[in-house]
């Protein structure tokens, strides 16, 4: 079985390896250009980290459950797939942060937890007077401080400009919850693109954050259609994220329907075993068949992508990205009317040094999404707890809380930990007797890991692919973590390949 019959012109054919969001978007871009496309996905499920599972009779997101609204990329895609009317903002209650000295409301006007104003009441309550004073010094520091080096970590930038209290009490919980990593190991230019340039333009880190928040909705080029208008509305309402009624997994279902309508061949349970360059294109071998095509897109995690391509392009071998942390998500569906008041808003992010809590984050999904609360009814709640993060260099499980570098756990151990952590974080006792259903979903190295200097590695990978002219490598490990980054980047890379 071939993507194109032997002896035929391969110019109008493509193979995409990987059926996550990046792979499906790449296939759609090819199909829109009239390129006959085959997608090979190793697992039985499509969508990668945008998946679903059934718990207590509810179909819930098993991975991503929202998207960033800093651009209209995801909203535009949803509109193209007929889902514009399903875009919803989370409830405005906002999240909390669990600190070593107790819970606090998380400031709503920040980027990665970095505050736009050190004197906002919510910031002041978390930092204290001295912490806000130290953070305000950022306004008088030279704009060159923290912006001159070729690469710098999130922690180095924040500590230099705003001090360790902002880093420990605001930034570390947010970065741990979103990126499953310590801020000292993340490249700030990958996880917060444009932030350092904003410091040089506006004079301080706080001003750069304020500008990103203020200009996120209007930064998208092109005419203002309904999706862009909705994205702008979410930003004005103070929401940095949005979701889809029914869950983010409905985006995958709509995307698959679109691809089938366009004639894309979708083969799941078909892992690619090897990739070879041929005289007129590429040959991909699976256990069942070989697939020949004029163009190739590799849309799998960084280590796997390099592993497939390094024999043909040995210069990629030294650019293998760091594996992401192993993350476990525990979903609890509980019957507990005491949670109807949403005691911790839409959820809680956990500072690494918080004693007695192993989770790095808890999402109170029925408090966050009104559509889900309508489906469950009063008294029934959906809680999602996340475990696992990449620790700072030299850290041990004993030296850092929040599950840093924690050993793998059995499902039963995770369940018991989730009950204890939910009770501690929500201030309401959650027992096994309250649980109507639960599930554990494990993501092994699936989160892109943007370690320090990763931006330079990305540039090198892209340069090698551009020199070949028939190959593109896409995915969160190159575009940056999150749906917004992937949805904006993948079509752009395929259009470059087509041109």
Order of alpha helices (4+ residues) and beta strands (2+ residues): beta-alpha-beta-beta-beta-beta-alpha-beta-beta-beta-beta-beta-alpha-alpha-alpha-alpha-alpha-alpha-alpha-beta-alpha-beta-beta-beta-beta-beta-alpha-beta-beta-beta-alpha-alpha-beta-alpha-beta-alpha-beta-alpha-alpha
